[in-house]
């Protein structure tokens, strides 16, 4: 009964995606790829080219270091030459989606960038990826999708053959998921942060780093811009990810004796009252409640205010 219900849900999702009306794209994330304005248009093209797949790229046109790094991998000459013949790309901007794009976002329940969602010619989800760190990861994923290995390999078997999640081996985020998954788990975890070159920032480093900076942060429901003033004051603006609200408010920030970053803000439906560990990966930053590997890691970026 459950398998039959899952099949019906996948069919309904495919039909809804097909029903979307064309809409202009405001932001192109993957330059140099064949693009389509909507999922419906991309699937229509696949009727004449069934060897291809649709790639829906969920990116963010504003303050996403992870998205920028993944796009850099996918637009490198080596990767693009291998990927370009295999996909028709639909770009969807999580930060500023159109009405039709928001319907797709809500159907597949994506809330973080980047996410790469692959569909076959029937509109069925066959795989998805989160952040890609290296060209090698991108080429492995391309083989999995373009060669239709998803029809032969269970996720656990494939992951065991290609990736390592523990120890000193090569570690990457779990990028490939088999079909029929109800929700895309696109939220970063601390294990994803620790899998790459990182730095845990202590109290003195944070006290020097943060004053006079603008923090671009997201949580599960909001995009936030936080001006971190001298004297620990904070000015905040934000908009809901579902497009149904905006906010302005004031709060404060500080660093504890144990080196945690704390934000205190309650305004306009936003409740950011917490103290967290801070990690830096490249030019991006992450905060986590504790140091368990499966703990959610909320990311932010900084620029001069």
ABEGO torsion letter per residue (X at the ends): XAAAAAAAAAAAAAAAAAABBBBBBABBABBGBBBBABAAAAAAAAAABAABBBBBBBBBABGBAAAAAAAAAAABAAAAAAAAAABBBBBBBAABBBAAAAAAAAAAGBABOBBBBBBBAAGBBABBBBBBABAAAAAAAAAAAAAGAAAABBAAAAAAAABBABEABBBBBBABBBBGBABBBABBBAAAAAABBBBBBBAAAAAAAABGBBBBBBBAABBBBBBBBBGGBBBBBBBBAAGAEBBBBBBBBBBBAAGBBBBBBBBGGBBBBBBBBBBBBEABBBBBABABAABBBBBBBBBBX
